[in-house]
Amino acid sequence: MGSDASTPARTPEILRDAFPGPCAWQRLERFVAASRHPTMRAAAEVLGIKQPTLVTQINRLERDLGQALLERAQRGRAMKPAPFGETVLAAARTVIIDR
């Protein structure tokens, strides 16, 4: 398991592999925020960061968790959480609210 000292004991099991190193909370919080927007570009603008930075952080989170979190926007279709992403979002929202 990828948990370390920065992973609270109350962290849901599904999220524990998301905390292998620094900036893990930031990546998780940005994924939750990005999931509310139709595109990565729109999410990055609202978050005040560059799109490549957001994409890199979400890609890292997906790699750490081992599955896709978002179905990326395509022409005429907005970005939306993948099925696994919905599960991660539900778990992340409980932890982020408690933080």
C-alpha angles and dihedrals in degrees: 000000000000099000121126139170091294091060111091116226089237092060110121113253092243090062101044095092089056091072106068096125150349122328093025094132091049092052091049093047091048091050090053091048093045092052089069094062134075095230140019088242092057092045092049091050092052091045091049095237136110118270095238089055092053093045091050092050094049091045089053091050090049090050092049092049094040099231141073114272100185136037099220121233117266131186107303094000127090125227114263138175116275115232091264088045090058090056092047091047092054091050094043093051091057092051096042091050089052094049 
